[in-house]
Amino acid sequence: MPVDVIDVEPVLPDDDLGLDEHARQRIRRLPPEVGAVFLAVGVVGVIIPGPIGAPFLLAGGLVLMPNVFDRFERWIEKQMPSVHGIGMRNVNRFIDNFEKRFPRKSPPNS
């Protein structure tokens, strides 16, 4: 039986929301399984040299434990705004790619 899939395009932020707030909302709407993938990518990114690991650890924490990691994420945004912006762009790009590869299935018609 064929399954209908929704064509996913990158979602642009509303005019009244900033890019960072838009990224926060996208991250919070992700299922917990994607949060586990973010944590795994973050751990690999920390082990392998490069700055890619920390944003994904933070995004995984925001998906799995939003109340705890929200304060930490806002603190990083205030302390290091340029690093935070780069990290959020990387996470947004990863989410776009992830949604293209694994589109959400449309709900069954009742």
N, CA, C and O atoms as a GROMACS GRO file, in nm:
protein
  440
    1MET      N    1   0.084  -0.117   0.000
    1MET     CA    2   0.000   0.000   0.000
    1MET      C    3   0.089   0.125   0.000
    1MET      O    4   0.173   0.140   0.089
    2PRO      N    5   0.073   0.214  -0.098
    2PRO     CA    6   0.158   0.332  -0.104
    2PRO      C    7   0.129   0.428   0.011
    2PRO      O    8   0.016   0.439   0.059
    3VAL      N    9   0.234   0.496   0.054
    3VAL     CA   10   0.224   0.592   0.163
    3VAL      C   11   0.242   0.732   0.107
    3VAL      O   12   0.339   0.759   0.036
    4ASP      N   13   0.149   0.820   0.140
    4ASP     CA   14   0.161   0.960   0.098
    4ASP      C   15   0.265   1.028   0.185
    4ASP      O   16   0.267   1.010   0.307
    5VAL      N   17   0.350   1.106   0.121
    5VAL     CA   18   0.449   1.183   0.196
    5VAL      C   19   0.429   1.330   0.166
    5VAL      O   20   0.383   1.367   0.058
    6ILE      N   21   0.464   1.411   0.261
    6ILE     CA   22   0.453   1.556   0.246
    6ILE      C   23   0.585   1.608   0.192
    6ILE      O   24   0.691   1.577   0.247
    7ASP      N   25   0.580   1.686   0.085
    7ASP     CA   26   0.701   1.746   0.030
    7ASP      C   27   0.747   1.856   0.125
    7ASP      O   28   0.672   1.949   0.154
    8VAL      N   29   0.869   1.845   0.172
    8VAL     CA   30   0.921   1.939   0.272
    8VAL      C   31   1.019   2.033   0.206
    8VAL      O   32   1.116   1.991   0.143
    9GLU      N   33   0.993   2.163   0.221
    9GLU     CA   34   1.086   2.265   0.176
    9GLU      C   35   1.140   2.338   0.298
    9GLU      O   36   1.073   2.341   0.401
   10PRO      N   37   1.259   2.397   0.289
   10PRO     CA   38   1.308   2.473   0.404
   10PRO      C   39   1.208   2.580   0.443
   10PRO      O   40   1.157   2.654   0.359
   11VAL      N   41   1.180   2.588   0.572
   11VAL     CA   42   1.084   2.683   0.623
   11VAL      C   43   1.156   2.812   0.658
   11VAL      O   44   1.253   2.811   0.733
   12LEU      N   45   1.107   2.922   0.603
   12LEU     CA   46   1.167   3.051   0.632
   12LEU      C   47   1.099   3.112   0.753
   12LEU      O   48   0.980   3.091   0.774
   13PRO      N   49   1.172   3.188   0.833
   13PRO     CA   50   1.112   3.247   0.953
   13PRO      C   51   1.010   3.354   0.918
   13PRO      O   52   1.018   3.420   0.814
   14ASP      N   53   0.913   3.371   1.010
   14ASP     CA   54   0.817   3.480   0.996
   14ASP      C   55   0.891   3.612   1.011
   14ASP      O   56   1.000   3.617   1.068
   15ASP      N   57   0.830   3.719   0.961
   15ASP     CA   58   0.895   3.850   0.968
   15ASP      C   59   0.912   3.897   1.112
   15ASP      O   60   1.010   3.964   1.144
   16ASP      N   61   0.817   3.862   1.201
   16ASP     CA   62   0.824   3.911   1.337
   16ASP      C   63   0.916   3.827   1.426
   16ASP      O   64   0.948   3.870   1.537
   17LEU      N   65   0.958   3.711   1.381
   17LEU     CA   66   1.049   3.627   1.459
   17LEU      C   67   1.188   3.633   1.398
   17LEU      O   68   1.203   3.638   1.276
   18GLY      N   69   1.289   3.632   1.483
   18GLY     CA   70   1.425   3.628   1.434
   18GLY      C   71   1.461   3.486   1.392
   18GLY      O   72   1.388   3.391   1.420
   19LEU      N   73   1.572   3.473   1.325
   19LEU     CA   74   1.618   3.342   1.279
   19LEU      C   75   1.644   3.249   1.396
   19LEU      O   76   1.613   3.130   1.390
   20ASP      N   77   1.702   3.301   1.505
   20ASP     CA   78   1.731   3.217   1.620
   20ASP      C   79   1.604   3.166   1.686
   20ASP      O   80   1.596   3.049   1.723
   21GLU      N   81   1.505   3.251   1.702
   21GLU     CA   82   1.378   3.208   1.763
   21GLU      C   83   1.308   3.107   1.673
   21GLU      O   84   1.248   3.011   1.721
   22HIS      N   85   1.316   3.129   1.543
   22HIS     CA   86   1.258   3.033   1.448
   22HIS      C   87   1.327   2.898   1.461
   22HIS      O   88   1.261   2.794   1.460
   23ALA      N   89   1.458   2.899   1.472
   23ALA     CA   90   1.532   2.773   1.488
   23ALA      C   91   1.495   2.705   1.619
   23ALA      O   92   1.481   2.582   1.622
   24ARG      N   93   1.479   2.781   1.727
   24ARG     CA   94   1.437   2.723   1.856
   24ARG      C   95   1.303   2.652   1.842
   24ARG      O   96   1.286   2.541   1.891
   25GLN      N   97   1.209   2.717   1.774
   25GLN     CA   98   1.076   2.657   1.757
   25GLN      C   99   1.085   2.529   1.674
   25GLN      O  100   1.019   2.430   1.705
   26ARG      N  101   1.165   2.530   1.568
   26ARG     CA  102   1.182   2.409   1.486
   26ARG      C  103   1.242   2.296   1.567
   26ARG      O  104   1.199   2.182   1.556
   27ILE      N  105   1.342   2.328   1.649
   27ILE     CA  106   1.408   2.225   1.730
   27ILE      C  107   1.311   2.167   1.832
   27ILE      O  108   1.310   2.045   1.853
   28ARG      N  109   1.230   2.251   1.894
   28ARG     CA  110   1.136   2.202   1.995
   28ARG      C  111   1.028   2.113   1.936
   28ARG      O  112   0.975   2.027   2.006
   29ARG      N  113   0.994   2.130   1.808
   29ARG     CA  114   0.889   2.049   1.746
   29ARG      C  115   0.939   1.913   1.698
   29ARG      O  116   0.860   1.829   1.656
   30LEU      N  117   1.069   1.892   1.703
   30LEU     CA  118   1.125   1.765   1.654
   30LEU      C  119   1.092   1.650   1.749
   30LEU      O  120   1.082   1.671   1.870
   31PRO      N  121   1.076   1.530   1.694
   31PRO     CA  122   1.051   1.414   1.780
   31PRO      C  123   1.176   1.377   1.860
   31PRO      O  124   1.287   1.413   1.821
   32PRO      N  125   1.160   1.305   1.971
   32PRO     CA  126   1.274   1.268   2.056
   32PRO      C  127   1.380   1.186   1.983
   32PRO      O  128   1.498   1.192   2.018
   33GLU      N  129   1.340   1.110   1.883
   33GLU     CA  130   1.437   1.030   1.808
   33GLU      C  131   1.540   1.119   1.739
   33GLU      O  132   1.658   1.086   1.732
   34VAL      N  133   1.494   1.232   1.687
   34VAL     CA  134   1.586   1.326   1.622
   34VAL      C  135   1.677   1.390   1.726
   34VAL      O  136   1.794   1.418   1.698
   35GLY      N  137   1.625   1.412   1.847
   35GLY     CA  138   1.709   1.461   1.955
   35GLY      C  139   1.823   1.365   1.986
   35GLY      O  140   1.936   1.407   2.012
   36ALA      N  141   1.793   1.235   1.982
   36ALA     CA  142   1.899   1.135   2.005
   36ALA      C  143   2.002   1.139   1.892
   36ALA      O  144   2.121   1.123   1.917
   37VAL      N  145   1.956   1.161   1.769
   37VAL     CA  146   2.050   1.173   1.656
   37VAL      C  147   2.137   1.297   1.675
   37VAL      O  148   2.258   1.292   1.652
   38PHE      N  149   2.077   1.408   1.717
   38PHE     CA  150   2.155   1.529   1.744
   38PHE      C  151   2.262   1.504   1.849
   38PHE      O  152   2.376   1.546   1.833
   39LEU      N  153   2.225   1.435   1.958
   39LEU     CA  154   2.324   1.405   2.061
   39LEU      C  155   2.438   1.319   2.006
   39LEU      O  156   2.554   1.342   2.038
   40ALA      N  157   2.403   1.219   1.925
   40ALA     CA  158   2.507   1.132   1.867
   40ALA      C  159   2.600   1.213   1.776
   40ALA      O  160   2.722   1.198   1.783
   41VAL      N  161   2.542   1.297   1.691
   41VAL     CA  162   2.624   1.381   1.602
   41VAL      C  163   2.710   1.476   1.686
   41VAL      O  164   2.826   1.500   1.652
   42GLY      N  165   2.655   1.528   1.795
   42GLY     CA  166   2.731   1.618   1.881
   42GLY      C  167   2.848   1.549   1.948
   42GLY      O  168   2.956   1.607   1.959
   43VAL      N  169   2.827   1.425   1.995
   43VAL     CA  170   2.936   1.351   2.058
   43VAL      C  171   3.046   1.323   1.957
   43VAL      O  172   3.164   1.340   1.986
   44VAL      N  173   3.008   1.280   1.837
   44VAL     CA  174   3.108   1.256   1.732
   44VAL      C  175   3.180   1.386   1.697
   44VAL      O  176   3.301   1.387   1.675
   45GLY      N  177   3.105   1.497   1.692
   45GLY     CA  178   3.166   1.626   1.661
   45GLY      C  179   3.262   1.674   1.768
   45GLY      O  180   3.356   1.747   1.738
   46VAL      N  181   3.239   1.635   1.892
   46VAL     CA  182   3.332   1.673   1.999
   46VAL      C  183   3.457   1.587   1.994
   46VAL      O  184   3.568   1.635   2.019
   47ILE      N  185   3.440   1.458   1.962
   47ILE     CA  186   3.554   1.367   1.955
   47ILE      C  187   3.644   1.402   1.836
   47ILE      O  188   3.766   1.409   1.850
   48ILE      N  189   3.583   1.424   1.721
   48ILE     CA  190   3.658   1.463   1.601
   48ILE      C  191   3.680   1.614   1.610
   48ILE      O  192   3.584   1.688   1.634
   49PRO      N  193   3.802   1.662   1.590
   49PRO     CA  194   3.829   1.805   1.606
   49PRO      C  195   3.740   1.891   1.515
   49PRO      O  196   3.719   1.860   1.398
   50GLY      N  197   3.692   1.997   1.571
   50GLY     CA  198   3.609   2.090   1.496
   50GLY      C  199   3.499   2.145   1.584
   50GLY      O  200   3.464   2.084   1.685
   51PRO      N  201   3.443   2.258   1.547
   51PRO     CA  202   3.342   2.323   1.631
   51PRO      C  203   3.201   2.271   1.610
   51PRO      O  204   3.107   2.327   1.666
   52ILE      N  205   3.181   2.166   1.530
   52ILE     CA  206   3.047   2.122   1.494
   52ILE      C  207   2.974   2.050   1.607
   52ILE      O  208   2.852   2.045   1.606
   53GLY      N  209   3.044   1.994   1.704
   53GLY     CA  210   2.982   1.911   1.805
   53GLY      C  211   2.894   1.984   1.904
   53GLY      O  212   2.783   1.939   1.934
   54ALA      N  213   2.940   2.096   1.954
   54ALA     CA  214   2.867   2.167   2.059
   54ALA      C  215   2.727   2.211   2.018
   54ALA      O  216   2.634   2.193   2.097
   55PRO      N  217   2.705   2.268   1.899
   55PRO     CA  218   2.568   2.307   1.863
   55PRO      C  219   2.472   2.188   1.858
   55PRO      O  220   2.355   2.201   1.894
   56PHE      N  221   2.521   2.074   1.814
   56PHE     CA  222   2.433   1.958   1.806
   56PHE      C  223   2.405   1.898   1.944
   56PHE      O  224   2.296   1.846   1.968
   57LEU      N  225   2.502   1.904   2.035
   57LEU     CA  226   2.475   1.863   2.173
   57LEU      C  227   2.368   1.953   2.233
   57LEU      O  228   2.277   1.904   2.300
   58LEU      N  229   2.378   2.082   2.209
   58LEU     CA  230   2.280   2.176   2.260
   58LEU      C  231   2.143   2.152   2.197
   58LEU      O  232   2.042   2.153   2.267
   59ALA      N  233   2.139   2.131   2.066
   59ALA     CA  234   2.010   2.106   1.998
   59ALA      C  235   1.947   1.976   2.048
   59ALA      O  236   1.826   1.971   2.070
   60GLY      N  237   2.028   1.872   2.066
   60GLY     CA  238   1.974   1.747   2.120
   60GLY      C  239   1.918   1.766   2.260
   60GLY      O  240   1.814   1.711   2.293
   61GLY      N  241   1.987   1.845   2.340
   61GLY     CA  242   1.935   1.876   2.473
   61GLY      C  243   1.806   1.955   2.468
   61GLY      O  244   1.716   1.931   2.548
   62LEU      N  245   1.796   2.050   2.373
   62LEU     CA  246   1.672   2.127   2.358
   62LEU      C  247   1.555   2.039   2.316
   62LEU      O  248   1.441   2.064   2.357
   63VAL      N  249   1.581   1.937   2.235
   63VAL     CA  250   1.474   1.847   2.193
   63VAL      C  251   1.432   1.758   2.310
   63VAL      O  252   1.313   1.742   2.336
   64LEU      N  253   1.529   1.701   2.380
   64LEU     CA  254   1.498   1.602   2.483
   64LEU      C  255   1.462   1.665   2.618
   64LEU      O  256   1.376   1.612   2.689
   65MET      N  257   1.525   1.775   2.654
   65MET     CA  258   1.499   1.840   2.784
   65MET      C  259   1.492   1.992   2.764
   65MET      O  260   1.584   2.063   2.803
   66PRO      N  261   1.384   2.042   2.704
   66PRO     CA  262   1.379   2.184   2.668
   66PRO      C  263   1.387   2.279   2.786
   66PRO      O  264   1.448   2.386   2.774
   67ASN      N  265   1.328   2.245   2.900
   67ASN     CA  266   1.330   2.337   3.014
   67ASN      C  267   1.470   2.358   3.068
   67ASN      O  268   1.505   2.468   3.110
   68VAL      N  269   1.551   2.253   3.069
   68VAL     CA  270   1.686   2.261   3.122
   68VAL      C  271   1.779   2.335   3.026
   68VAL      O  272   1.854   2.423   3.067
   69PHE      N  273   1.773   2.298   2.899
   69PHE     CA  274   1.869   2.350   2.802
   69PHE      C  275   1.831   2.487   2.747
   69PHE      O  276   1.915   2.553   2.687
   70ASP      N  277   1.708   2.531   2.766
   70ASP     CA  278   1.668   2.661   2.714
   70ASP      C  279   1.747   2.774   2.781
   70ASP      O  280   1.794   2.865   2.712
   71ARG      N  281   1.763   2.768   2.912
   71ARG     CA  282   1.840   2.872   2.982
   71ARG      C  283   1.986   2.871   2.939
   71ARG      O  284   2.047   2.976   2.920
   72PHE      N  285   2.043   2.751   2.924
   72PHE     CA  286   2.182   2.739   2.882
   72PHE      C  287   2.202   2.794   2.741
   72PHE      O  288   2.300   2.862   2.713
   73GLU      N  289   2.107   2.762   2.653
   73GLU     CA  290   2.117   2.809   2.515
   73GLU      C  291   2.107   2.961   2.508
   73GLU      O  292   2.179   3.024   2.431
   74ARG      N  293   2.020   3.020   2.587
   74ARG     CA  294   2.007   3.167   2.588
   74ARG      C  295   2.132   3.233   2.648
   74ARG      O  296   2.171   3.342   2.606
   75TRP      N  297   2.195   3.167   2.746
   75TRP     CA  298   2.318   3.220   2.804
   75TRP      C  299   2.429   3.221   2.697
   75TRP      O  300   2.504   3.318   2.686
   76ILE      N  301   2.439   3.112   2.620
   76ILE     CA  302   2.540   3.106   2.513
   76ILE      C  303   2.510   3.214   2.409
   76ILE      O  304   2.603   3.277   2.356
   77GLU      N  305   2.383   3.236   2.378
   77GLU     CA  306   2.347   3.339   2.281
   77GLU      C  307   2.393   3.477   2.329
   77GLU      O  308   2.439   3.558   2.248
   78LYS      N  309   2.382   3.506   2.459
   78LYS     CA  310   2.424   3.636   2.511
   78LYS      C  311   2.576   3.647   2.520
   78LYS      O  312   2.632   3.752   2.492
   79GLN      N  313   2.643   3.539   2.559
   79GLN     CA  314   2.787   3.543   2.579
   79GLN      C  315   2.866   3.539   2.448
   79GLN      O  316   2.967   3.608   2.433
   80MET      N  317   2.820   3.458   2.354
   80MET     CA  318   2.891   3.438   2.226
   80MET      C  319   2.792   3.443   2.110
   80MET      O  320   2.762   3.339   2.051
   81PRO      N  321   2.740   3.561   2.076
   81PRO     CA  322   2.636   3.569   1.973
   81PRO      C  323   2.681   3.520   1.835
   81PRO      O  324   2.601   3.459   1.764
   82SER      N  325   2.804   3.545   1.796
   82SER     CA  326   2.846   3.502   1.662
   82SER      C  327   2.859   3.350   1.657
   82SER      O  328   2.820   3.288   1.558
   83VAL      N  329   2.915   3.290   1.760
   83VAL     CA  330   2.927   3.143   1.764
   83VAL      C  331   2.789   3.080   1.770
   83VAL      O  332   2.764   2.978   1.705
   84HIS      N  333   2.700   3.140   1.847
   84HIS     CA  334   2.563   3.089   1.858
   84HIS      C  335   2.494   3.094   1.722
   84HIS      O  336   2.428   2.998   1.682
   85GLY      N  337   2.509   3.205   1.651
   85GLY     CA  338   2.447   3.218   1.519
   85GLY      C  339   2.498   3.116   1.419
   85GLY      O  340   2.421   3.059   1.342
   86ILE      N  341   2.629   3.092   1.420
   86ILE     CA  342   2.687   2.991   1.331
   86ILE      C  343   2.633   2.853   1.365
   86ILE      O  344   2.598   2.776   1.276
   87GLY      N  345   2.626   2.823   1.494
   87GLY     CA  346   2.574   2.694   1.536
   87GLY      C  347   2.428   2.674   1.497
   87GLY      O  348   2.390   2.566   1.453
   88MET      N  349   2.347   2.779   1.514
   88MET     CA  350   2.205   2.768   1.478
   88MET      C  351   2.188   2.750   1.327
   88MET      O  352   2.099   2.678   1.283
   89ARG      N  353   2.272   2.816   1.248
   89ARG     CA  354   2.266   2.796   1.103
   89ARG      C  355   2.302   2.652   1.067
   89ARG      O  356   2.238   2.592   0.980
   90ASN      N  357   2.404   2.596   1.133
   90ASN     CA  358   2.441   2.456   1.107
   90ASN      C  359   2.327   2.361   1.144
   90ASN      O  360   2.297   2.268   1.069
   91VAL      N  361   2.265   2.385   1.258
   91VAL     CA  362   2.154   2.299   1.300
   91VAL      C  363   2.036   2.314   1.205
   91VAL      O  364   1.974   2.214   1.170
   92ASN      N  365   2.005   2.436   1.162
   92ASN     CA  366   1.896   2.456   1.065
   92ASN      C  367   1.924   2.383   0.935
   92ASN      O  368   1.835   2.320   0.878
   93ARG      N  369   2.047   2.391   0.888
   93ARG     CA  370   2.084   2.322   0.765
   93ARG      C  371   2.070   2.171   0.781
   93ARG      O  372   2.024   2.102   0.690
   94PHE      N  373   2.111   2.120   0.898
   94PHE     CA  374   2.098   1.976   0.926
   94PHE      C  375   1.951   1.935   0.929
   94PHE      O  376   1.915   1.830   0.876
   95ILE      N  377   1.865   2.016   0.992
   95ILE     CA  378   1.722   1.984   0.997
   95ILE      C  379   1.662   1.984   0.857
   95ILE      O  380   1.585   1.895   0.823
   96ASP      N  381   1.697   2.084   0.775
   96ASP     CA  382   1.648   2.088   0.637
   96ASP      C  383   1.687   1.962   0.562
   96ASP      O  384   1.604   1.901   0.495
   97ASN      N  385   1.812   1.922   0.572
   97ASN     CA  386   1.861   1.804   0.504
   97ASN      C  387   1.792   1.678   0.558
   97ASN      O  388   1.754   1.590   0.481
   98PHE      N  389   1.775   1.671   0.689
   98PHE     CA  390   1.711   1.556   0.752
   98PHE      C  391   1.566   1.543   0.705
   98PHE      O  392   1.520   1.432   0.677
   99GLU      N  393   1.494   1.655   0.697
   99GLU     CA  394   1.354   1.651   0.653
   99GLU      C  395   1.341   1.617   0.506
   99GLU      O  396   1.241   1.557   0.466
  100LYS      N  397   1.439   1.652   0.424
  100LYS     CA  398   1.436   1.612   0.283
  100LYS      C  399   1.459   1.463   0.267
  100LYS      O  400   1.394   1.397   0.186
  101ARG      N  401   1.553   1.409   0.347
  101ARG     CA  402   1.584   1.267   0.337
  101ARG      C  403   1.476   1.178   0.398
  101ARG      O  404   1.448   1.070   0.348
  102PHE      N  405   1.416   1.225   0.508
  102PHE     CA  406   1.316   1.147   0.579
  102PHE      C  407   1.191   1.232   0.600
  102PHE      O  408   1.165   1.279   0.710
  103PRO      N  409   1.112   1.251   0.492
  103PRO     CA  410   0.994   1.336   0.504
  103PRO      C  411   0.893   1.274   0.599
  103PRO      O  412   0.882   1.152   0.610
  104ARG      N  413   0.819   1.360   0.667
  104ARG     CA  414   0.714   1.313   0.758
  104ARG      C  415   0.600   1.257   0.675
  104ARG      O  416   0.564   1.311   0.570
  105LYS      N  417   0.544   1.149   0.724
  105LYS     CA  418   0.431   1.088   0.655
  105LYS      C  419   0.305   1.166   0.686
  105LYS      O  420   0.287   1.217   0.796
  106SER      N  421   0.218   1.174   0.585
  106SER     CA  422   0.092   1.243   0.608
  106SER      C  423   0.005   1.158   0.697
  106SER      O  424   0.013   1.035   0.692
  107PRO      N  425  -0.079   1.220   0.780
  107PRO     CA  426  -0.166   1.142   0.867
  107PRO      C  427  -0.267   1.062   0.786
  107PRO      O  428  -0.314   1.108   0.682
  108PRO      N  429  -0.301   0.941   0.832
  108PRO     CA  430  -0.397   0.861   0.757
  108PRO      C  431  -0.535   0.926   0.757
  108PRO      O  432  -0.577   0.986   0.856
  109ASN      N  433  -0.604   0.912   0.647
  109ASN     CA  434  -0.742   0.966   0.637
  109ASN      C  435  -0.835   0.878   0.715
  109ASN      O  436  -0.830   0.755   0.703
  110SER      N  437  -0.921   0.941   0.796
  110SER     CA  438  -1.014   0.858   0.872
  110SER      C  439  -1.154   0.862   0.816
  110SER      O  440  -1.244   0.797   0.869
   0.00000   0.00000   0.00000
